Amino acid sequence: MNTELEQRLRADMAQATQGMRVPPGLALKAYRHQRKRTMTARAVTAAAAAVLIAGALTVAGVTGVFGRPAGGQQVRATAYVISRVERAMSAPGMTNVIAFTRTVFPPGTTLQAVPGGLEGSSGPVGSSAQGGDYELLWASLHTTKWSVFTPAGQRVFDERITVRNGSITTTVVNYTSHTWWTTRSARPAATGSGSASCVPGGGIRLSGGRSSWPDFVRAQLACGAYTVAGRQAVGGVDALKITGNSGRLTLWVNAATYLPVRLDNGGLQTDFQWQRPTPANLAMLNMPVPAGFRQVPPPA
Amino acid sequence: MGADRAVQDLELFLAERGEPLLRTAVLLAGSKEAGEDLLQAALERLLRHWRKIEGDPEGYLRRTLYHLAADNWRQQRAWRKRLRLLERDAGAAAVDGTAEVDLRDSLVRLLRQLPPRQRAVIVARYWEQLSEAEAAQVLGCSPGTVKSAASRGLRRLRELSESRGPAERAAQGSVREQRS
């Protein structure tokens, strides 16, 4: 009985908040409001400041000793890393995650939505009205959604791809031309054996979707196509830095799960987050067509 | 300078993760405008503690949203006054898109009638699908409190849902028909 109510509640909550976007400039508004409040508070408390500063200096002197970073970062041996990867791969829920990535493209890049994916081309700086765009991607087991924004944060287009029953459905909403299109095509036959193999040039080849990332890391380290280059904190995550032999690719993987945290592909940087498939996160894969948008035929 | 950088970082963060946070805030606060206000209040608090926060600010921001909605929010009188005003406006909404959403998403509308803390528990458990232990951590209470608040909240929602008048149900039906 409760389950039915819970399901209805979830569906209603998703529907009621669908398509809501953070108003632009909210952080600046918050900053200004906060600053105004701080200035007022400072004026009121100015008289007590001298006493507080004396206390603060004492505290700073003490924490300075404990706050010193540990000397010398240890580089893990490849064999040890591989054994940890294998353990991470067997963790429950490994396949039930939502990937969220953010990629910033160099100025001059033109991105275009095409059936089945994105096409990018580069030209001289300033040649593209969409140069320096960034792209946000959400991906679950069967669905991937891209949103491409201008550097100023204006949405250019959304693209969603759903792979089901041997076919790929692509839907694109273009916010510049206020149009949308959808198309379905047959899914290309899968290649490869399904297990990760060595990529000698240090490239990236995933044989089984995003859940095969740890498998890929293990295979590349084992065959020497990638080497462990250190340990760094990336966006607050303790990460292993591994570099491909070509020198073009550097991958930072979470030291606990071996899922990627950051990828640098010759200067093109992608940041990864791995989210739980909560209704809130699954809702990010929705792509409503705004009212008034005109349907057009898909590009050839 | 430093502040500009913080605002810039925060704008980027909001571009990435703002949408689910806003949706949670809207559900916690009861309306879109109030949700934006709640998110802004949480952002202000985040900026106040910006230097102390290491790594991903999302966890901090999420906890703050829940705390403001469930507890501290009561102490912020100006904010509450504004919210009430907005709720009243929303209730008296004319026939427009907003009213249509309100009728269609009846349980969300009923959710507004729950006390803030109960509503926060319901959002944490059934929107964000946090476990009782996780919800307790976010809300700063015990898992037992979460369990009982969720149970009471669901019971109340069911009662409210069942006590809706036939006229209201008919209105909801007519809106659905118009949309189809």
Chai-1 contact restraints between the chains, C-beta under 6 A:
chainA,res_idxA,chainB,res_idxB,connection_type,confidence,min_distance_angstrom,max_distance_angstrom,comment,restraint_id
A,N2,B,L154,contact,1.0,0.0,6.0,A-B,restraint_1
A,L5,B,R158,contact,1.0,0.0,6.0,A-B,restraint_2
A,E6,B,Y126,contact,1.0,0.0,6.0,A-B,restraint_3
A,R8,B,L107,contact,1.0,0.0,6.0,A-B,restraint_4
A,L9,B,L107,contact,1.0,0.0,6.0,A-B,restraint_5
A,L9,B,Y126,contact,1.0,0.0,6.0,A-B,restraint_6
A,R10,B,Y126,contact,1.0,0.0,6.0,A-B,restraint_7
A,D12,B,D105,contact,1.0,0.0,6.0,A-B,restraint_8
A,D12,B,L107,contact,1.0,0.0,6.0,A-B,restraint_9
A,D12,B,V108,contact,1.0,0.0,6.0,A-B,restraint_10
A,M13,B,L27,contact,1.0,0.0,6.0,A-B,restraint_11
A,M13,B,V108,contact,1.0,0.0,6.0,A-B,restraint_12
A,M13,B,W127,contact,1.0,0.0,6.0,A-B,restraint_13
A,Q15,B,D105,contact,1.0,0.0,6.0,A-B,restraint_14
A,A16,B,D105,contact,1.0,0.0,6.0,A-B,restraint_15
A,A16,B,V108,contact,1.0,0.0,6.0,A-B,restraint_16
A,T17,B,R23,contact,1.0,0.0,6.0,A-B,restraint_17
A,T17,B,V26,contact,1.0,0.0,6.0,A-B,restraint_18
A,M20,B,L22,contact,1.0,0.0,6.0,A-B,restraint_19
A,M20,B,R23,contact,1.0,0.0,6.0,A-B,restraint_20
A,V22,B,L14,contact,1.0,0.0,6.0,A-B,restraint_21
A,V22,B,G18,contact,1.0,0.0,6.0,A-B,restraint_22
A,V22,B,L22,contact,1.0,0.0,6.0,A-B,restraint_23
A,L26,B,Q40,contact,1.0,0.0,6.0,A-B,restraint_24
A,A27,B,V7,contact,1.0,0.0,6.0,A-B,restraint_25
A,A27,B,L10,contact,1.0,0.0,6.0,A-B,restraint_26
A,A27,B,E11,contact,1.0,0.0,6.0,A-B,restraint_27
A,A27,B,L14,contact,1.0,0.0,6.0,A-B,restraint_28
A,L28,B,V7,contact,1.0,0.0,6.0,A-B,restraint_29
A,A30,B,Q40,contact,1.0,0.0,6.0,A-B,restraint_30
A,A30,B,L43,contact,1.0,0.0,6.0,A-B,restraint_31
A,A30,B,E44,contact,1.0,0.0,6.0,A-B,restraint_32
A,Y31,B,V7,contact,1.0,0.0,6.0,A-B,restraint_33
A,Y31,B,L47,contact,1.0,0.0,6.0,A-B,restraint_34
A,H33,B,E44,contact,1.0,0.0,6.0,A-B,restraint_35
A,Q34,B,E44,contact,1.0,0.0,6.0,A-B,restraint_36
A,Q34,B,L47,contact,1.0,0.0,6.0,A-B,restraint_37
A,R102,B,E16,contact,1.0,0.0,6.0,A-B,restraint_38
A,G153,B,A15,contact,1.0,0.0,6.0,A-B,restraint_39
A,G236,B,E54,contact,1.0,0.0,6.0,A-B,restraint_40
A,G236,B,G55,contact,1.0,0.0,6.0,A-B,restraint_41
A,G236,B,D56,contact,1.0,0.0,6.0,A-B,restraint_42
A,T278,B,E128,contact,1.0,0.0,6.0,A-B,restraint_43
A,T278,B,Q129,contact,1.0,0.0,6.0,A-B,restraint_44
A,P279,B,W127,contact,1.0,0.0,6.0,A-B,restraint_45
A,A280,B,P20,contact,1.0,0.0,6.0,A-B,restraint_46
A,A280,B,W127,contact,1.0,0.0,6.0,A-B,restraint_47
A,A280,B,E128,contact,1.0,0.0,6.0,A-B,restraint_48
